Amino acid sequence: MGYLTPLILPFLVALGATLLLTPLCAQVARRLGVLDRPAARKIHAQPTPLMGGVAIALGQVTGLLAGGATDGVILSILTGALLLLGMGLSDDRDPRGVGLPWRLRLLIQGAASVLVIFAGVGTSVLPWLTLPITLLWIVGITNAFNLLDNMNGLSAGLAAIAGLTLALLGARYAEAGPEQLPTAISAAALAGACLGFLPYNFRTRIFMGDAGSLFLGFTLASLAVLGSWHNPSTPTAVVIPLLVLAYPIFDTTLVVLLRLRRGQSPVVGGRDHSSHRLVHLGLGRVEVVLLIYLFAVSHALSALLVSSVTFRLSLLALAGSASVLFIFGMVLRKAPIGPTGAAEEGPSRGQEAG
């Protein structure tokens, strides 16, 4: 377990920094008026600060500095993530709660993705399609986290689980490539920052906002295709990211397919995500978040196991995971859903829209 030693300092520094900075960011948000105000599709009754994403980003940066993960590729990922953080802050500051048009958001996300791709981030599957596949992956996961941030603690908790998993795998197979250890340190710092934010978010003292969910999604998507995630003799790199980020992929796929089936635009906000459907089935919101955590942990454990088996067995594990989520989705599609609104999709505001 000595391979975990380089991860301890960046994890703890990011955790401590975010614990200290989150209340300060909440005060700044109140002074600047960057607040999520109560509305029909939201569950909070008081205006709530929306700059938790800034605290997470600052925690991530301090963790990277403490761990010495400042090579060019990691800095390019941080640059792209900060670009999306700024875009999210622009949306969060909009008092109408509308923000930038979704086409412009996709364009900015695409530009940030191309930045990291040309810096060296990319999938090794089908090399001649590296650019489009990686671009689709990063933009897709970025938006999946943005849409998933609809209940207190949900998006940050899933990001912490994913970050810890990628950190463990990256450090475990540090010999697989020079990118492994910096990737592991970055993932550990991100996990620490998310855990430092969670105590305040669970008590509805602050939300991460679009800025935070976009920052998390972009960073995790980039790290997932940067690392090798396997022993060099075991080609499971394509399976590991799918397992680690299985739940955000599942939730977004479920929402998009069911909205298209109803003849509804996927970019129209509504309370029809898996978390909302579980609430309508009778679970409490904390119970829903913990249940989704359990799904994420089970997939994370599968990813850790898959890294040590043959490619054929890893595909069987992925098929088993997909089967479980498919059955879960078939159950959830029967659940009643809340009203849909006319606003464009993408708000993490209010922990209920999206």
N, C-alpha and C positions, 0 to 999 in steps of 0.2 A: 504493500500500500504506500510505499515511499514515493511513488509517482504522483501522489496527490499533494505533496508538500508545496510545489510551486503555486497551487491554487488557493491555499489557505489565506495568504496575505491579501491578494486582490479581492477575494470574497468578503473578508471581514472589513476591509477598508471601505469597500462599496456599501456594505450593509450599514456600517456606522455613519458614513457620510450622508446616506439617504435618510437615516433616522433623524439626523440633526437638521438636514436641509429641508425636509418636507414641510415642517411647520413654518419655516421662513418663507418658502414658496407660497404657502397658503396666505400668509400676511401680505405678500407682494401682490398676489392675485386679487385680494380684496381691495387693495389700494388702487389697482389699475382697472378694477371693474371686470376682470376676467372671471366671470361667475356663470355657473349653470343655474338658471332660474327655473322655478317650478313651472310645469306645464301639464297639459292633459295627459300626455303619454309618459310622464315621469312620476317616480314614486317618492321623491324627496320633497319636503315641504318648505325648506329654507334655501336661499341662494347658497351655492356651494362652490368654493374655489376650484379652478380648472387647470392649475399649473403643476399637478403632481408629476406630469411627464418631464418637466424641467428638472425636478429633484432626482428622478430616475436617471436622466441623462448625465447630470453632474456626478451622481454616484458612480455611474459607469466609467466616466472619465477618470475620476480619482482612483478607481480600482485598476484601470489600465496603467496608469502612471505608477502605482504601487507595484504592479506585477511586471513592469518593464515591457509590456506588449505594445510597442510603438513602431512596429515595422510599417512599410508602405501600404501593404494590403489592408491591415487592420485600421490604419488611419483613413484609408479610402472608404472603408465601411462606416467608420465613425462620421466622416464628412457627409456621406449620403444620408445617414440616419439623422444627422443634425439638420440637413436640408429639409427633410420631411418633418422634423420637429418644428422648424420654423413655419412650414406650411400649415401644420396642425394648429400652431398658436394663432395664426391668422384666422383660421376657422373658429377657434375657441373664443376669440375676441369679438366676433360678429354678434352683436346684441340680438339680431334676428334669429340666430341659431341656424343659419343657412350655410354660410361659408362659401368657398370657391365652387364653381360648377364642377361636376364629377369628371367631365372630360379633361378639364385643366388639371385636376388632381392626378388623374391617370398619366397625363403627359409629364408632370413633374416627377412622379414616381418612376416612370420609365427612364427619365434622364438620370436620376440617382442610380438606378439599376445598371444602366450602361456604364456609368462612372466606375462602379466596382467591378463590372465584368472586364473592362479594359485594364483594370488594375491587377487582374489575375483570379477573380472569383468566377467559378464556372463548373458545371457538371462535366464529368469525364465520359458520360454516357452519350453515344452518338456524337463524336467530336465535331462533325460537320454541321451539327445543329446546336452547338453549345450556346450561341448567342440567343436564339429565340426560346430555347427551353429554359435557360437560366433567367431570361427576362420575364417569361411567363411565371416561373416559380416565385421569383422575388416579389413581383407585383401582386401575385395571387395571395401569398402568405401575408404580405403587408396589409392587404385589405381584409384578409380573414381575421387578423387580430383586431383591426379597427371595428369590424362588425361584431366581433365576439365580446367586446367590452360593454356589456349591457347589464351587469350586476356587480355589486361591490365585491372586489377581490378576484373576479373571474379571470380577466385577461392577465393581470399581474401574476396571479398564482400559477396559471398555465405557463407563462413565460419563465417563471422561476424553475418549474419542473423541467421544462425543455432545456433551459440553460444549464442546470446541474447535470442533466444527462449528457449533453454535448461536451461539457467540461470533463466529466469522468472518462468519456470515450476518447477525447482528444489527448488527455494526459496518459491514458492507458496505452495508446498506440503512438507515443511520441516519436518512435523510430520510423513511422510510416512516411514522414515527410517533414520538411522544415516549417511548414505552416501549422503543424499540429499543436505545439505548445502555445504559440500566441493565440490560436483559436480557442484553446482550452481556457487560457487566462481570461480572454474577453468574455467567454460564456460564463465563467465563474463570477466575474465582476457584474455581469448583467443579472445573474441570479441573485447575488447579494443585494443589488440595488432594488430589485423587485420585492425581496423579502423585507427590506427596510421600509418600503412604501406601504406594504400591506396592512400593518396595524392601524394606520390613519384612514386608509381606504375602507376597511371593514367597518369602521365606526362613522363613516360618511362625513369625515372632516375635510376631505379633499378628494377630487377625482383626477385621474391622469389626463383626461381630455383626449381629443383627437391627436394632439401632439405626442402624448405618451404611447398610445396604442400603435400609431404609425412608426414611432421610434423602435418600439419592441419588435413589431412584426418585421420591419426591414432588417434589423440587426440579426435576429434569429434566422431569417431566410438566407441571409448572406453567409453567416457562419455555417449553416447546415450544408451548403454546397462548397464551402471552402475546405473543410476538413476531409480527411480520407475515411475516418470512422471504421477502419477495419485493419486487420493484419494484412500485409501486402499480398499474401497468398489467398486471401478470401475476398472475392469481389462482391461485397455486400453494400458498397457505398450508396447505391441507389435506394436500398431498402431502409437504411437507418433514418434518413431525414423524414421519410414518409411515416415511419412509426413514431418518431419523436414528436412530430407535428400533426399526428393523426386527427386529434379532436378539432382543432381549428379548421382543418380541411373538411372534415365531416360536417361540421355545423354550417359552413358556408355553402357546401354542395347541397345540403338538405334544403336550406332556405332558397337558394337560387332555383333549384328544380321545382320545388313546390310553388314558388311564386310564378314561374313560367307556366306551370300547369294550370294555375288559376287565371292566366292571362294578365298577370301583373308584372310591372317592371321590377327587376331585381334591385334597382337603385331607389325604390320607394321605401321609406322607413316603415317599420311595423314591429309589433310584438309577437313575432312568429319564429324566433330562434329556438333552438333546442332547450335553452334555459327557460324561456318563457313557457314553452309547452309543458315542461316538467312542473312548473308552478301551477299551471292550469289543471294538471293531473292531481294536484293536492299536496305537493311537497312545499316546504318552506324555502325561502330564498337561500338561507344558509345551508340547508340540506341539499339544495340543488348544486350550489357551488362545490360543496364537499364531494358530492357524487361525481361531478365532472372531474374534480381533482383525482378521484379514484380511477376513473377511466384513463386519465393522462398518465398516472403512475404505472398502471398496468401496461400501457404501451411503452413507457420508458423502460420498464424491466424487460419487456420483449426486445427492445432495441439493444439493451446491454447483452442479452443472451445471443441475439442474432449475430453480433459482432464476432462471435467465437465459433460459428458453425459454418457449414458449407452454403454456397449460394442457393442450392436447391432447397435446403431446409429453411433458409431465410425467406424464400418465396412462399413456402408453406405457412410460415409464421405470419407473413403479411396477408396471405389469403384468409387465415383464421381471424386476424384482426379485422379485416374488411367485412367478413361474414358477420361478426358480432355487431359491428357498427351498422351494417345493413339491416339486421333484425331490429336493432334499437331504433333506427330511422323509420322502419315500417310501423313500429308501435307509436312513435312520436307524431307521425303524420296524421294519426287519428285524433290527436289531442285538439281541443278547442284552442283558438288563437285570439289574441287581442286585436283591437282595431288598427288599421293601417292609416298612415298619414300621407300628406302630399309632399312632405319634405324629402329632399334627397337623402339617400342612405349614407351612412358613415359616421354618425355622431356617437361618440362614447359618452356624450353628455347625458346626465340624468340617470345613468346606469339602467336605463329601461328602453331608450330608443335604440334603433339599429335594426 
